[in-house]
Amino acid sequence: MSTIFDDDIRSGPDRYISEPGVAKRLPEYLREYRNPLIITGRKSESAFLRYTKFSDFPAPVLHYDGSATLQNAHDLAREADGADAIVAIGAGKLSDTVKNVAEEIGCHLIIIPTLAATCSAYSALSVNYDGEHRYVESHLHEHNSDLVLVDTGLISTGPIEYLVGGIGDTLAKWYESDPVFARTNALRAFDRLSQRSAALIRDILLEHSESALHSVHAGQTSESLRLVIDTIIGLGGTVGGFGGTRARASGAHAIHDALTLLPGSSHTVHGAKVAYGIIIQLLAQDDAAEALTLLPFYRSIGLPHTFAAMHLEPTHKALATVATFAASPQAAFGLAVPEITPEQIVKAMEQAETL
C-alpha cells in the first residue's frame, strides 16, 4: 500500500451520475464487466427491488451484516474473491464496508446509495466500527470508486430521519472545517476550493432543506430535493476530498464518535449525532451566538441539540464519558479548538441543555 499524505487530493469517483430512475439502468453499467457481484443489506435489497421492480438482481448477491466492521469486510472479501467489479447497494455503512472489500480484492467499485445520510458513496474514506457499534477508525483508501449512481426517486423512498441526519452531517462540513482553515497560515488552491464548497453546502442546506423534506412528505421528487441530495452525497464529499485531513472532521464528529460509547446512542442516526456535535463545538469555541442562530433551523427539520432529543440521559457519567473521549488525542476535536479539555466539553454540553 502506498503512503497516504495529509494533503492527498481526492476529487471524487471517476463518474457521478445523478438522475431520477438511473438505478433502473444498472444492468447497462454492468455489461463491461466479466464477473460482477452485488453486496447489499436486507433492507436495502428490499428497497432497491421494490423501486426498480426487478424480479431479481442482475448479478450474484452477498449480504453484509450491518456492522461496518473490518471483520465483516474480510469475510465478504473471501466470498467475493474473483469478482472484477462490486456493486454496493445501500447506505453509508454498507458503502464503507464494500470500499474495504474492493480494496482487499483489488476490483472495480460501483456504488448506488439508497439513502442520502452521508457522503460515504462519494468519498474514499471508510469509517469502521466494532461489533458493539462503537467507532474504531477512519481509513482512507488509495482509490475512489469507478461510478456512483444517485437516484433521487430511490433515495426518497427511504426513512426520512436518515435524510434529516444527512442534512446535519453535511452542515458540519462548514462548521468543522472553518476554524481549522482559519488557523492555516497559507491556504493552498485546493484548500480554497474545499472552503468554498463548505460555504456553498451551508447556504444550500439552510435555504432548501425544509422544502426538500416537504417534497418527501408529499411523495414528490422536486428540484429542492435533488439539490439537497446531491449536496449531501456529492458536494459533501468534495470538502474532505479537496481539503484533506484539515477539512474531514473536527469537533462535531469527535462528539459523534464519543456518543457511540453510550448505550442507546445507536438509536439516533449518525447525522443527528453530528448535528448535536456542531452545537457542542460552537459552544466550546465560545460562539453561543452562532449556535443560537442554528436552533430555529434545527427545530424546523428535527435535528437535536440536547441529550433528551437523542433519547439519552445527560448524567454526570455520560457527559464525562463523551467529553473524555472527544478531548483525547484519538479524536479530532483539537483541530477545531486547540488544547480542548474534557471540562470544556462538559461545560458546553451542559450549556446546550439550557439553550
VOFI-309023 format. One record per residue: residue in one letter; x, y, z of N, C-alpha, C in turn. Coordinates in steps of 0.02 Angstrom, whole numbers, padded with zeros to 5 digits, always signed. Layout:
residues N
aXYZXYZXYZ...
end
This chain:
residues 355
m+00043-00060+00000+00000+00000+00000+00044+00062+00000s+00029+00111-00043+00068+00172-00046+00051+00217+00012t+00096+00265+00025+00086+00311+00080+00028+00359+00065i-00014+00371+00115-00069+00419+00108-00048+00483+00144f-00041+00537+00107-00020+00601+00136-00081+00641+00159d-00070+00686+00207-00124+00727+00234-00158+00769+00180d-00120+00791+00130-00148+00835+00080-00159+00799+00013d-00169+00733+00015-00191+00696-00044-00256+00728-00070i-00260+00741-00134-00322+00768-00164-00364+00709-00190r-00424+00703-00164-00470+00650-00186-00533+00684-00213s-00532+00699-00278-00585+00740-00307-00652+00704-00311g-00651+00637-00305-00714+00600-00306-00712+00541-00352p-00768+00507-00361-00771+00449-00405-00756+00468-00477d-00738+00417-00517-00724+00430-00588-00786+00458-00623r-00844+00431-00605-00907+00455-00635-00960+00462-00580y-00998+00516-00583-01052+00529-00536-01113+00546-00579i-01163+00504-00578-01223+00514-00618-01283+00522-00572s-01314+00580-00574-01372+00593-00531-01432+00606-00576e-01479+00560-00574-01537+00564-00618-01593+00519-00592p-01654+00545-00586-01709+00502-00564-01717+00442-00612g-01719+00383-00584-01727+00322-00623-01662+00289-00644v-01603+00319-00628-01540+00291-00652-01525+00223-00621a-01551+00209-00561-01539+00144-00530-01568+00087-00572k-01621+00102-00609-01653+00051-00650-01610+00032-00711r-01558+00071-00724-01514+00057-00781-01451+00019-00760l-01450-00007-00700-01391-00042-00676-01367-00096-00725p-01411-00138-00753-01386-00190-00800-01343-00162-00856e-01358-00101-00880-01319-00071-00934-01247-00059-00911y-01239-00036-00849-01173-00019-00825-01131-00081-00806l-01163-00138-00801-01127-00199-00784-01101-00237-00845r-01121-00216-00905-01103-00254-00965-01028-00256-00978e-00991-00206-00955-00919-00204-00969-00878-00249-00923y-00911-00280-00874-00875-00322-00826-00888-00396-00839r-00839-00436-00826-00843-00508-00838-00878-00544-00781n-00863-00524-00718-00889-00561-00661-00910-00512-00606p-00963-00473-00618-00984-00425-00566-01020-00460-00509l-01019-00426-00452-01050-00452-00391-01084-00394-00355i-01140-00408-00323-01177-00357-00285-01172-00373-00211i-01157-00322-00171-01160-00328-00098-01211-00278-00073t-01257-00301-00032-01310-00258-00007-01331-00281+00062g-01378-00245+00092-01408-00265+00155-01480-00287+00143r-01510-00317+00192-01578-00343+00183-01628-00287+00169k-01625-00232+00208-01671-00177+00197-01658-00143+00130s-01594-00134+00114-01576-00102+00050-01598-00145-00009e-01590-00210-00001-01612-00256-00053-01687-00247-00068s-01726-00246-00015-01798-00239-00024-01815-00171-00056a-01782-00118-00032-01796-00052-00059-01778-00047-00133f-01720-00075-00151-01697-00072-00220-01742-00112-00266l-01759-00173-00248-01801-00214-00291-01872-00187-00296r-01896-00160-00242-01964-00131-00243-01965-00070-00289y-01913-00029-00286-01912+00032-00326-01901+00017-00400t-01853-00026-00415-01836-00041-00485-01885-00088-00518k-01922-00125-00476-01969-00177-00500-01932-00234-00535f-01867-00242-00518-01830-00300-00543-01856-00362-00507s-01862-00417-00543-01881-00480-00511-01823-00508-00471d-01762-00491-00492-01702-00514-00457-01645-00467-00476f-01589-00473-00441-01531-00432-00457-01497-00457-00521p-01465-00412-00558-01432-00432-00621-01362-00462-00611a-01346-00483-00550-01281-00514-00535-01289-00552-00469p-01242-00598-00455-01244-00633-00390-01241-00584-00332v-01270-00604-00275-01278-00558-00218-01247-00588-00155l-01212-00545-00117-01191-00559-00049-01223-00507-00004h-01233-00525+00059-01263-00478+00108-01213-00464+00163y-01207-00400+00180-01166-00382+00237-01209-00386+00300d-01176-00384+00359-01213-00396+00421-01235-00333+00456g-01224-00274+00425-01247-00212+00453-01200-00181+00504s-01143-00212+00516-01100-00190+00571-01048-00138+00552a-01028-00136+00488-00973-00093+00466-00908-00109+00503t-00896-00173+00515-00835-00195+00548-00785-00220+00496l-00721-00216+00512-00670-00243+00468-00677-00319+00461q-00700-00352+00514-00708-00424+00511-00759-00444+00459n-00816-00408+00457-00866-00423+00407-00840-00410+00337a-00800-00356+00329-00770-00341+00264-00722-00397+00243h-00682-00423+00289-00636-00478+00273-00675-00540+00253d-00729-00555+00288-00770-00613+00272-00800-00607+00202l-00825-00548+00187-00855-00537+00121-00802-00540+00066a-00742-00515+00081-00688-00517+00031-00670-00588+00012r-00671-00633+00061-00656-00703+00045-00710-00731-00002e-00773-00714+00011-00827-00739-00031-00828-00705-00100a-00804-00643-00103-00806-00604-00165-00745-00615-00209d-00696-00653-00186-00634-00664-00223-00649-00688-00294g-00621-00655-00343-00633-00672-00413-00678-00623-00448a-00714-00581-00411-00756-00531-00442-00712-00475-00472d-00730-00451-00531-00692-00396-00560-00726-00329-00548a-00787-00330-00521-00823-00269-00502-00873-00286-00447i-00878-00241-00399-00928-00250-00346-00974-00189-00348v-01039-00203-00342-01089-00150-00337-01113-00148-00265a-01104-00090-00233-01128-00080-00165-01196-00045-00169i-01248-00079-00145-01315-00051-00145-01337-00043-00073g-01338+00019-00048-01356+00029+00022-01337+00099+00045a-01333+00106+00111-01318+00171+00141-01245+00174+00161g-01229+00219+00208-01159+00234+00224-01118+00176+00249k-01145+00138+00297-01107+00083+00325-01094+00029+00272l-01143+00018+00229-01135-00031+00176-01081-00007+00128s-01083+00057+00109-01032+00085+00063-00963+00080+00094d-00957+00097+00158-00892+00094+00191-00866+00022+00193t-00910-00025+00207-00890-00095+00209-00865-00119+00140v-00902-00102+00088-00885-00126+00021-00822-00092-00005k-00809-00030+00015-00746+00001-00003-00688-00039+00026n-00696-00063+00087-00645-00106+00116-00637-00171+00077v-00693-00200+00056-00691-00262+00018-00656-00251-00049a-00676-00199-00085-00647-00185-00151-00572-00173-00147e-00549-00140-00094-00478-00129-00085-00442-00195-00073e-00472-00238-00033-00439-00301-00015-00431-00348-00074i-00481-00350-00118-00476-00397-00175-00454-00362-00239g-00448-00295-00239-00423-00258-00296-00468-00258-00356c-00532-00239-00347-00579-00239-00402-00611-00170-00412h-00648-00163-00466-00685-00101-00479-00744-00096-00430l-00767-00033-00420-00820-00021-00371-00872+00026-00399i-00935+00005-00395-00993+00046-00412-01035+00053-00349i-01059+00113-00335-01100+00124-00275-01167+00155-00294i-01220+00125-00268-01288+00152-00277-01315+00166-00207p-01315+00229-00184-01341+00243-00117-01416+00238-00115t-01441+00206-00063-01514+00202-00052-01538+00255-00004l-01492+00289+00029-01508+00344+00074-01459+00402+00061a-01480+00463+00076-01434+00520+00074-01420+00540+00146a-01383+00497+00181-01370+00508+00252-01300+00533+00265t-01253+00520+00219-01184+00541+00225-01156+00549+00154c-01092+00569+00150-01058+00573+00085-01018+00510+00071s-01033+00456+00106-00994+00395+00100-00989+00370+00028a-01043+00375-00010-01043+00350-00078-00994+00388-00122y-00977+00449-00104-00934+00492-00144-00861+00488-00122s-00850+00479-00058-00782+00486-00030-00742+00422-00035a-00676+00429-00024-00631+00372-00023-00617+00348+00047l-00660+00366+00094-00650+00352+00165-00698+00298+00189s-00673+00253+00230-00716+00205+00265-00713+00218+00340v-00771+00226+00371-00775+00233+00444-00791+00164+00471n-00747+00137+00512-00754+00068+00537-00773+00067+00611y-00816+00020+00629-00841+00013+00697-00824-00056+00723d-00833-00066+00788-00825-00133+00816-00893-00167+00820g-00895-00228+00846-00956-00266+00848-01009-00238+00894e-00991-00188+00936-01038-00156+00980-01060-00087+00953h-01046-00075+00889-01065-00012+00855-01026+00048+00881r-00968+00037+00909-00926+00091+00933-00873+00108+00881y-00861+00173+00873-00812+00196+00823-00743+00168+00837v-00709+00145+00784-00641+00118+00790-00591+00162+00752e-00603+00175+00688-00555+00212+00648-00587+00236+00583s-00552+00282+00550-00571+00304+00483-00512+00289+00437h-00525+00251+00385-00471+00229+00340-00480+00261+00271l-00427+00294+00248-00427+00325+00182-00399+00276+00131h-00440+00258+00082-00419+00210+00031-00375+00242-00022e-00336+00200-00055-00291+00225-00108-00330+00244-00171h-00389+00214-00180-00427+00228-00241-00499+00245-00222n-00530+00286-00264-00601+00301-00255-00641+00254-00300s-00707+00260-00298-00750+00216-00337-00748+00235-00411d-00769+00188-00453-00771+00200-00525-00835+00237-00546l-00890+00223-00511-00955+00250-00531-01001+00255-00471v-01036+00312-00465-01088+00321-00415-01152+00339-00452l-01205+00301-00439-01270+00313-00470-01317+00339-00416v-01336+00402-00421-01379+00435-00371-01449+00443-00401d-01496+00407-00372-01565+00406-00397-01610+00439-00345t-01631+00500-00359-01673+00537-00312-01737+00499-00296g-01765+00466-00346-01827+00427-00335-01816+00371-00285l-01761+00335-00292-01745+00280-00245-01733+00308-00175i-01692+00359-00171-01673+00386-00105-01734+00414-00069s-01781+00444-00105-01840+00474-00073-01886+00422-00043t-01876+00358-00059-01918+00305-00029-01893+00284+00039g-01833+00307+00060-01804+00287+00124-01835+00324+00182p-01823+00301+00243-01847+00335+00303-01822+00407+00306i-01867+00453+00319-01849+00524+00314-01799+00545+00368e-01795+00509+00424-01747+00528+00476-01675+00523+00451y-01662+00480+00402-01595+00475+00375-01578+00534+00331l-01627+00560+00295-01615+00620+00255-01604+00680+00301v-01643+00684+00355-01632+00737+00405-01561+00731+00434g-01542+00670+00451-01474+00658+00476-01421+00677+00425g-01434+00663+00362-01387+00681+00309-01377+00756+00305i-01431+00793+00316-01426+00866+00317-01381+00889+00375g-01391+00859+00434-01350+00876+00491-01277+00859+00481d-01264+00799+00455-01196+00777+00443-01160+00822+00394t-01196+00844+00343-01165+00884+00290-01158+00957+00310l-01204+00982+00350-01197+01050+00376-01132+01057+00415a-01112+01003+00447-01049+01004+00487-00988+01017+00444k-00992+01007+00379-00933+01018+00336-00907+01090+00344w-00953+01137+00349-00932+01207+00357-00906+01219+00428y-00945+01199+00477-00928+01216+00546-00865+01180+00570e-00851+01121+00544-00791+01085+00566-00729+01110+00530s-00735+01128+00466-00675+01148+00429-00658+01222+00438d-00708+01264+00450-00695+01336+00453-00643+01356+00505p-00648+01333+00568-00596+01353+00617-00528+01324+00602v-00526+01266+00569-00461+01236+00551-00428+01277+00496f-00466+01294+00444-00438+01335+00390-00419+01404+00416a-00457+01431+00464-00443+01498+00490-00374+01502+00523r-00349+01445+00548-00283+01445+00580-00228+01420+00534t-00246+01406+00471-00196+01383+00423-00159+01443+00393n-00094+01445+00399-00056+01504+00378-00063+01519+00304a-00059+01467+00262-00062+01478+00190-00111+01427+00160l-00167+01452+00137-00216+01408+00105-00195+01392+00034r-00188+01329+00018-00171+01309-00050-00233+01315-00094a-00222+01306-00159-00277+01314-00206-00336+01268-00190f-00321+01205-00175-00374+01157-00162-00404+01167-00093d-00366+01195-00046-00395+01215+00018-00450+01266+00007r-00436+01314-00037-00485+01366-00051-00547+01338-00084l-00537+01289-00128-00594+01257-00160-00636+01219-00109s-00603+01184-00063-00637+01149-00009-00677+01198+00034q-00646+01254+00050-00677+01305+00092-00740+01334+00057r-00734+01348-00007-00792+01374-00045-00847+01322-00049s-00828+01259-00058-00878+01206-00061-00916+01201+00005a-00880+01205+00061-00912+01200+00126-00961+01258+00137a-00943+01318+00115-00987+01375+00122-01049+01367+00078l-01039+01341+00017-01096+01329-00028-01143+01277+00002i-01115+01225+00031-01156+01174+00064-01199+01205+00118r-01168+01244+00161-01206+01277+00215-01264+01317+00187d-01250+01357+00136-01302+01401+00108-01359+01361+00076i-01342+01309+00039-01393+01268+00006-01437+01234+00059l-01406+01204+00109-01445+01166+00158-01490+01211+00199l-01465+01269+00220-01506+01314+00259-01565+01341+00218e-01555+01348+00153-01608+01376+00111-01658+01323+00086h-01635+01264+00071-01677+01216+00034-01698+01154+00073s-01671+01142+00133-01685+01080+00168-01759+01072+00185e-01789+01125+00211-01859+01120+00232-01904+01103+00172s-01891+01135+00115-01930+01122+00055-01919+01050+00030a-01857+01027+00034-01841+00959+00013-01879+00908+00055l-01881+00919+00120-01916+00873+00165-01991+00874+00152h-02018+00932+00137-02089+00936+00118-02103+00894+00056s-02055+00895+00009-02063+00855-00052-02068+00780-00036v-02026+00758+00010-02027+00687+00029-02094+00670+00061h-02117+00713+00106-02182+00701+00139-02239+00698+00088a-02232+00738+00034-02284+00740-00017-02275+00686-00070g-02223+00646-00064-02211+00593-00113-02187+00620-00180q-02153+00677-00180-02129+00708-00242-02053+00710-00244t-02025+00712-00304-01953+00719-00312-01940+00787-00344s-01940+00838-00303-01933+00907-00326-01860+00925-00339e-01849+00983-00370-01781+01007-00381-01746+01023-00315s-01784+01046-00265-01754+01058-00200-01728+00993-00170l-01766+00940-00176-01745+00876-00150-01682+00851-00186r-01683+00856-00252-01624+00834-00290-01563+00876-00272l-01573+00941-00263-01518+00985-00244-01489+00966-00176v-01532+00952-00128-01509+00934-00061-01474+00866-00062i-01501+00818-00099-01470+00751-00102-01401+00755-00134d-01394+00792-00189-01328+00799-00220-01280+00838-00176t-01307+00883-00135-01264+00920-00088-01237+00873-00035i-01281+00830-00008-01260+00784+00044-01209+00733+00017i-01226+00701-00037-01183+00647-00062-01123+00672-00101g-01134+00720-00147-01081+00742-00191-01040+00799-00162l-01072+00857-00152-01034+00914-00125-01003+00898-00058g-01039+00860-00017-01012+00841+00048-00945+00806+00042g-00938+00765-00008-00876+00728-00018-00819+00771-00043t-00835+00827-00076-00781+00869-00103-00743+00907-00049v-00775+00919+00008-00742+00959+00060-00679+00923+00086g-00687+00861+00108-00630+00822+00129-00587+00799+00071g-00620+00789+00013-00583+00767-00046-00531+00817-00068f-00549+00881-00067-00502+00933-00087-00462+00961-00029g-00492+00962+00031-00459+00993+00088-00417+00947+00130g-00422+00881+00119-00383+00834+00156-00403+00830+00229t-00357+00810+00272-00373+00799+00342-00395+00862+00377r-00375+00920+00352-00396+00983+00384-00471+00993+00377a-00501+00962+00327-00572+00975+00313-00617+00915+00324r-00590+00859+00348-00631+00799+00351-00673+00795+00414a-00646+00812+00471-00684+00806+00533-00647+00844+00588s-00685+00872+00634-00654+00901+00694-00702+00893+00752g-00728+00948+00781-00765+00943+00842-00830+00904+00838a-00871+00918+00787-00937+00887+00783-00932+00811+00776h-00886+00787+00734-00879+00715+00726-00844+00683+00786a-00803+00721+00821-00773+00695+00883-00829+00681+00934i-00878+00726+00938-00934+00715+00983-00975+00655+00960h-00987+00650+00895-01023+00590+00869-00987+00527+00890d-00922+00524+00877-00884+00463+00892-00887+00447+00966a-00884+00498+01008-00888+00488+01081-00957+00464+01101l-01009+00490+01070-01077+00469+01086-01089+00395+01073t-01052+00366+01025-01061+00295+01010-01040+00251+01069l-01005+00280+01118-00985+00241+01177-01043+00233+01226l-01097+00272+01217-01153+00269+01263-01204+00218+01240p-01225+00173+01285-01279+00126+01267-01341+00165+01248g-01373+00144+01194-01433+00177+01172-01422+00230+01119s-01359+00251+01108-01346+00303+01059-01357+00279+00987s-01355+00212+00977-01363+00185+00910-01434+00196+00884h-01480+00215+00928-01549+00228+00905-01554+00296+00870t-01503+00338+00878-01501+00403+00844-01456+00397+00784v-01479+00420+00726-01440+00411+00664-01376+00453+00667h-01328+00431+00629-01261+00462+00628-01265+00538+00622g-01300+00563+00571-01300+00634+00558-01333+00676+00612a-01381+00647+00647-01413+00683+00702-01363+00692+00759k-01322+00642+00772-01271+00648+00824-01218+00699+00804v-01202+00701+00739-01154+00751+00715-01183+00821+00723a-01248+00828+00707-01280+00894+00714-01278+00918+00786y-01290+00873+00833-01281+00890+00904-01210+00912+00916g-01163+00877+00885-01092+00894+00893-01075+00964+00867i-01110+00987+00816-01099+01056+00792-01112+01106+00847i-01168+01096+00882-01186+01142+00936-01134+01141+00991i-01111+01080+01009-01061+01074+01062-00996+01107+01041q-00976+01096+00979-00914+01128+00955-00919+01204+00957l-00976+01231+00934-00984+01303+00935-00981+01331+01006l-01013+01297+01052-01011+01320+01122-00941+01315+01151a-00905+01263+01133-00836+01256+01156-00791+01310+01126q-00810+01336+01068-00774+01391+01036-00796+01459+01064d-00840+01459+01114-00869+01520+01142-00909+01559+01090d-00943+01522+01046-00985+01554+00995-01058+01534+01005a-01084+01551+01063-01154+01535+01078-01201+01571+01030a-01181+01630+01006-01224+01668+00961-01239+01628+00897e-01187+01598+00868-01197+01557+00807-01238+01495+00823a-01226+01465+00880-01266+01407+00900-01340+01425+00904l-01354+01483+00932-01424+01505+00939-01456+01519+00871t-01417+01544+00824-01445+01557+00757-01465+01493+00722l-01433+01438+00740-01449+01374+00708-01512+01340+00737l-01530+01358+00798-01584+01322+00832-01651+01324+00794p-01673+01381+00766-01735+01379+00728-01733+01330+00669f-01675+01327+00635-01667+01279+00580-01670+01208+00607y-01636+01195+00662-01637+01129+00693-01709+01108+00709r-01746+01154+00739-01815+01138+00758-01859+01126+00697s-01847+01164+00644-01890+01160+00585-01884+01093+00549i-01825+01061+00553-01817+00998+00518-01808+00938+00564g-01800+00951+00630-01797+00896+00678-01728+00871+00696l-01680+00916+00701-01612+00898+00723-01606+00910+00798p-01568+00869+00834-01563+00876+00907-01508+00924+00929h-01520+00957+00986-01465+00995+01018-01461+00979+01092t-01499+00928+01114-01496+00906+01184-01491+00830+01187f-01471+00805+01245-01470+00733+01256-01540+00703+01250a-01589+00738+01278-01657+00712+01278-01682+00701+01207a-01664+00746+01161-01685+00739+01092-01654+00678+01058m-01600+00652+01088-01569+00590+01063-01588+00530+01105h-01638+00540+01149-01662+00487+01193-01607+00462+01240l-01566+00509+01263-01512+00493+01310-01520+00535+01373e-01493+00510+01428-01497+00546+01492-01430+00580+01505p-01430+00647+01515-01367+00684+01524-01340+00677+01595t-01325+00616+01615-01297+00604+01681-01224+00627+01683h-01198+00636+01743-01128+00656+01751-01083+00604+01717k-01098+00541+01727-01057+00488+01697-01059+00490+01621a-01118+00500+01592-01125+00502+01520-01087+00561+01490l-01094+00620+01521-01059+00679+01497-00984+00669+01502a-00962+00640+01557-00890+00629+01566-00862+00580+01515t-00901+00528+01500-00880+00478+01451-00871+00510+01382v-00920+00550+01362-00917+00583+01297-00858+00633+01295a-00853+00673+01347-00802+00726+01348-00732+00697+01350t-00721+00645+01388-00654+00615+01393-00630+00589+01326f-00674+00554+01291-00654+00528+01225-00646+00585+01175a-00694+00631+01173-00692+00685+01123-00630+00729+01130a-00605+00736+01191-00546+00778+01203-00481+00740+01197s-00484+00675+01185-00424+00633+01183-00387+00642+01117p-00323+00623+01114-00285+00626+01051-00315+00582+00997q-00354+00531+01017-00385+00486+00968-00439+00522+00928a-00469+00573+00957-00523+00610+00924-00494+00673+00892a-00537+00708+00854-00513+00765+00814-00538+00832+00839f-00565+00835+00900-00593+00898+00924-00540+00952+00927g-00479+00933+00943-00425+00981+00949-00409+01018+00885l-00430+00992+00828-00420+01029+00766-00462+01092+00764a-00521+01089+00795-00565+01148+00798-00548+01193+00856v-00535+01162+00914-00519+01201+00974-00453+01172+01003p-00397+01202+00986-00333+01175+01011-00332+01170+01087e-00301+01116+01111-00293+01104+01183-00360+01100+01219i-00411+01074+01184-00477+01065+01215-00471+01016+01274t-00509+01029+01326-00508+00985+01385-00576+00953+01395p-00578+00897+01429-00643+00866+01444-00689+00914+01482e-00660+00954+01527-00700+01001+01566-00735+01053+01521q-00700+01076+01470-00731+01123+01423-00789+01091+01385i-00781+01028+01367-00834+00994+01329-00893+00981+01375v-00881+00960+01436-00937+00950+01483-00975+01016+01492k-00939+01071+01500-00971+01136+01509-01014+01153+01448a-00989+01138+01388-01027+01151+01326-01089+01108+01322m-01084+01045+01343-01142+01001+01341-01194+01022+01392e-01172+01045+01450-01219+01069+01500-01253+01133+01475q-01215+01175+01441-01244+01237+01414-01295+01221+01360a-01281+01171+01318-01327+01153+01265-01395+01131+01292e-01394+01100+01350-01457+01077+01380-01503+01135+01399t-01475+01195+01407-01515+01252+01429-01527+01303+01374l-01503+01291+01314-01512+01339+01259-01586+01347+01244
end
